[in-house]
Amino acid sequence: MNTRIHPVSRQVVFRDRAAGVAFLMRSTADSDERVEWQDGTAYPVIDVETSSASHPFYTGGRQVLDTAGRVDRFHRRYGAGVPRS
């Protein structure tokens, strides 16, 4: 890689405050705050609001849409003049 045009990639800890978990991975992001990881090394830490540990899509807490109920509510609101499929 050309060092003049490519950013420096380093090990960074991403900490999810909502779920209370942390992930160590490579990133070009940097931070002045450091945290000691399980291996005893201090890494830059970046706090994130959402990660795979707290996002509803990954945790199974996502809301299932009730499309049949929405269709019935539409027909009640706008009458029987709308053709049903």
Residue, then its C-alpha position, 0 to 999 in steps of 0.5 A: m500500500n502507498t503510505r501517502i494515499h492510504p490511511v494507517s490501519r490499526q487495532v481499535v476497540f469498538r465499545d457498544r455502550a448499550a449492550g456493554v460489549a467491546f470488539l477488537m478489530r482493525s480500523t483507520a479510526d483513531s481516538d485519544e482515549r485508550v482502554e486495556w484489552q484482555d491481552g494486556t495491551a492498550y488500544p484506542v477505544i471508540d464508543v458506538e451507539t449500536s452494534s450487532a450486539s444491540h441492534p434489533f435486527y441481529t438480536g431478534g427483537r425487530q418488529v414484525l409488520d402486520t400487513a393483513g391488519r393494515v390492509d383491512r384498516f385501509h379498506r375500512r377507512y376508504g370503503a368497499g369501493v376499492p377492489r381487493s386482490 
